[in-house]
Amino acid sequence: MRARRNHVSALPSGLASALRKPWAAAVRRPGIGARIYADLRAELISLERLPGDPISEAELARAYGFSRTPVREAVRKLADEGLVEIFPQSGTFAARIPLAALPEAIVIRRALEETSARLAAEQARRSQIIALFAHLERQREASRLGDRGAFHQADEAFHCAIAEAAGYRGIWTLVEQVKVHVDRYRRLTLPQAGRIARAIAEHSAIAAAIEAGDSARAAQAMGVHLDGLLTDIPSIRRLNPDYFAGDASTREPPGRGRRTPPRHKKNNAEERHDEMEETRS
């Protein structure tokens, strides 16, 4: 089945990246390409697919019942975001977390969210403060149930609600763009003893300061909360060395890692099958 593409002239002017990358429009539009992209992206960020895990375009195409064209488009988009690594002679893999990029991303996030917390303390409505405490209670419930996925969702909702209470929902949009790899790293911190309890205590301090209208204390509490992500990096890396990448200039496939199977060389029949698929699509 052919994946139809929007003409460049029909793209909104803000999609500059689509103009530079013709395949980007196909994965953004509603349809199978967008679905594959969204599903695979969620699996990568949630660590359902761990860093270094191989990604087979052929297996994905079979799973969705489509040719490899929309799969390849989705994978290319994810590679552009740094979530997938493509090595032409070795294969495609879930990207390892770029260690060098984490501190800068966390510092940028902290600056943005300190501003959100300060503004929220100055102007949050009572209903918005109640919503903050509701998200906090959901975090406690998830902690009691041992549901780290639910905790992460409630955590995200809490931080988003602070930006909304500040009157600048766009701040959270910027944070989401910055913290893709930070989210993957954070997933590795949650199983650590006391980590979720500590996060809940820090969130409680932020919510209390916002409720009290103390903008300085709210910003400070947010800074303390996010600084913890910085201080945890060395210990989390030691516990999960295979999931992190060091110097981006020395990229190499994780083919020798414990999670990656030996490189598979296609036989002639497989190559002819791929060519036929490309022709049909």
Residue pairs with C-beta under 8 A, 6 or more apart in sequence:
1 66
1 67
1 280
1 281
2 69
2 281
3 26
3 31
3 32
3 33
3 69
3 70
3 73
3 281
4 26
4 31
5 22
5 25
5 26
6 25
6 26
6 29
8 18
8 19
8 22
8 25
11 18
11 19
11 25
15 24
15 25
15 28
17 24
17 80
18 24
18 25
18 28
21 76
21 77
21 80
23 72
23 73
23 76
23 77
24 77
24 80
26 33
26 70
26 73
27 33
27 34
27 36
27 37
27 70
27 73
27 74
27 77
28 34
31 70
32 64
32 66
32 70
33 70
33 73
33 74
35 64
36 60
36 64
36 70
36 71
36 74
37 73
37 74
37 77
37 78
40 49
40 55
40 60
40 74
40 75
40 78
41 78
41 81
41 83
42 48
43 49
44 78
44 83
44 84
44 94
44 95
44 184
45 83
45 180
45 183
45 184
45 187
46 149
46 152
46 187
47 184
47 187
47 188
49 55
49 94
50 94
50 243
50 259
51 94
51 95
51 96
51 97
51 184
51 242
51 243
51 244
51 245
51 254
52 93
52 94
52 96
52 242
52 243
52 254
52 257
52 259
52 260
53 93
53 94
53 259
53 260
54 91
54 92
54 93
54 260
54 261
55 75
55 84
55 91
55 92
55 93
55 94
56 92
57 68
57 71
57 72
57 75
57 92
58 68
58 274
60 68
60 71
61 67
61 68
61 71
61 277
64 70
64 71
67 277
67 278
67 280
67 281
68 274
68 277
68 278
68 281
69 277
69 278
69 281
75 84
75 86
75 92
76 86
78 84
79 85
79 86
79 95
81 180
82 95
82 98
82 180
82 181
83 94
83 95
83 180
84 92
84 93
84 94
84 95
85 92
85 93
85 94
85 95
85 96
85 251
85 253
86 92
87 93
87 252
87 253
89 263
90 253
90 255
90 263
91 253
91 255
91 263
91 264
93 253
93 254
93 260
95 245
96 242
96 243
96 244
96 245
96 254
97 181
97 184
97 185
97 243
97 244
97 245
98 181
98 244
98 245
98 248
99 233
99 237
99 244
99 245
99 246
100 246
100 247
100 248
101 181
102 181
102 182
102 185
102 229
102 233
103 230
103 233
105 178
105 179
105 181
105 182
106 182
106 226
106 229
106 230
107 230
108 178
109 175
109 178
109 179
109 182
109 226
110 222
110 223
110 226
110 227
112 171
112 174
112 175
112 178
113 159
113 162
113 163
113 171
113 175
113 222
113 226
114 219
114 222
114 223
115 166
115 168
115 171
115 219
116 159
116 162
116 163
116 166
116 168
116 171
116 172
116 222
117 162
117 166
117 206
117 209
117 210
117 215
117 218
117 219
117 221
117 222
118 166
118 215
118 216
118 218
118 219
119 165
119 166
119 167
119 168
119 215
120 128
120 162
120 163
120 165
120 166
120 210
120 218
121 209
121 210
121 212
121 213
121 214
121 215
121 217
121 218
121 219
122 213
122 215
123 165
123 166
123 167
124 132
124 165
124 166
124 210
124 211
125 165
128 161
128 164
128 165
129 165
129 207
129 210
129 211
131 161
131 165
132 158
132 161
132 162
132 165
132 207
132 210
132 211
133 207
133 211
135 154
135 157
135 158
135 161
136 154
136 158
136 200
136 203
136 204
136 207
138 150
138 154
138 157
139 151
139 154
139 155
139 158
139 196
139 199
139 200
139 203
140 200
141 150
142 148
142 150
142 151
142 154
143 151
143 196
143 197
143 200
148 187
148 190
148 191
148 196
151 190
151 196
152 186
152 187
152 190
155 199
155 203
158 203
158 207
159 172
159 175
160 169
160 172
162 206
162 210
162 222
163 169
163 170
163 171
163 172
163 175
164 172
165 210
182 229
185 229
185 233
185 236
186 229
188 236
188 239
188 240
188 243
189 195
189 229
189 232
189 236
190 196
192 232
192 236
198 228
199 225
202 221
202 224
202 225
202 228
203 225
205 221
205 224
205 225
206 218
206 221
206 222
206 225
209 217
209 218
209 220
209 221
210 218
237 244
242 254
242 257
242 258
242 259
245 251
253 260
254 260
255 262
255 263
266 274
